[in-house]
Amino acid sequence: VRTEAARDIMLALDLSGSMDYVDFPGEEGRDVSRFTAVQRVVDRFVAERDSDRIGLIVFGTRAYLQLPFTRDLDTARALVDLMEVGMAGPMTALGDSIGLAINSFKSSEVDDRLLILLTDGNDTSSKMTPINAADIATLNGVEIYTIGIGNTEATGEDRVDFDSLATAARRTGGEFFNAEDEAGLDAIYRRIDETAVADVRTQS
């Protein structure tokens, strides 16, 4: 019996400098760095992806494909474990990370294509705006789910732009979520999983 991948899920993670801020309520009941919480939640999410293929994009000043779509969850988890804040530069290339994801989906042979993008900033270094990128994603059958963490009241680089994240997601038929703590973030990834559940075709 061979089970085909039900979905291709690209996880795009913001590694800009502000992800180091220790202001995110962790599951221990005290604040942890934003990235620590994200890393733990994403590791659990990847570990449970029995029927999906997973890809990884990290972005800061530029966006990088860290892992093309694979069913090798151990490798995906190892790469999540090796991620470090700042490894992709200090700024936030949100639109470019969506563009990179769209390119990655071009080789995808499944209908269910999800991009789950997490950021704590606004787009400060992309060649393409997140909204334009979302429109192209729609044409390519990619649903975008966006997760915002951080401070909407901050200024400059540190301000997270929930409005553009919500617009980008809605354009593609996806959803936007605001994660306020680690438990909430965990629930969001689970909810996205359930919202976008696909049929797993099993062939004998």
C-alpha positions, 0 to 999 in steps of 0.5 A, spaced: 500 500 500 502 506 498 499 513 500 500 519 496 502 525 499 495 529 500 498 536 501 504 540 500 505 544 505 511 550 505 512 553 512 515 560 511 519 562 517 521 569 519 528 569 522 529 577 522 532 580 528 526 581 532 524 574 533 530 574 538 525 579 543 524 575 549 516 577 550 512 571 548 508 568 553 511 561 553 508 554 555 512 554 561 508 560 564 514 565 563 516 569 557 521 566 552 524 569 545 519 569 539 523 564 536 524 559 541 516 558 541 515 558 534 521 553 533 517 548 538 511 549 535 513 548 528 517 542 530 511 539 533 507 540 527 512 537 522 512 531 527 505 530 525 505 530 518 504 523 516 501 524 510 503 531 507 510 533 504 513 539 508 518 544 505 521 550 509 523 557 507 527 562 512 527 569 510 530 575 513 533 581 508 532 575 503 528 569 503 531 562 502 529 555 500 531 551 506 528 544 504 524 543 498 518 538 499 519 532 502 516 526 506 523 526 510 520 529 516 526 527 520 530 532 516 525 537 516 525 537 524 533 537 524 533 543 519 528 547 524 532 545 530 538 548 526 535 555 524 537 561 528 535 568 528 539 573 523 541 567 519 537 570 513 539 577 515 536 582 519 530 585 515 523 582 513 522 580 505 515 578 506 513 578 499 519 575 496 518 569 501 511 568 498 514 569 491 519 563 493 514 559 495 510 559 489 516 557 485 517 551 489 510 549 488 511 549 480 513 542 481 507 540 485 503 535 483 497 535 488 491 540 488 492 542 495 498 547 496 498 551 502 503 556 504 503 557 512 507 564 513 509 566 520 512 573 521 513 578 526 515 584 522 512 588 516 515 587 509 522 592 509 526 588 503 522 585 498 522 586 491 515 584 490 509 586 495 506 581 499 499 583 496 502 582 489 505 576 491 498 573 494 495 574 487 500 570 483 499 565 488 492 565 487 493 564 480 498 558 482 493 554 486 496 556 493 492 558 499 496 562 504 495 562 511 499 568 515 500 568 522 502 574 525 506 575 532 509 581 535 507 588 536 502 592 531 504 599 535 511 598 534 515 603 529 519 601 523 522 594 522 519 592 528 511 593 527 508 587 525 503 589 519 496 585 521 492 588 515 497 586 509 498 579 512 490 578 513 489 581 506 494 577 503 491 571 506 484 572 504 486 574 497 488 566 496 482 563 500 486 562 506 486 566 513 490 570 518 491 569 525 494 573 530 498 569 535 499 572 542 502 566 546 505 559 545 499 555 546 495 560 541 500 559 536 500 551 537 492 551 536 493 556 530 497 551 526 492 545 528 487 549 526 490 551 519 491 543 519 484 542 520 481 547 516 485 545 510 484 537 511 485 533 504 483 526 502 489 522 503 489 517 497 491 510 498 493 506 492 494 498 493 
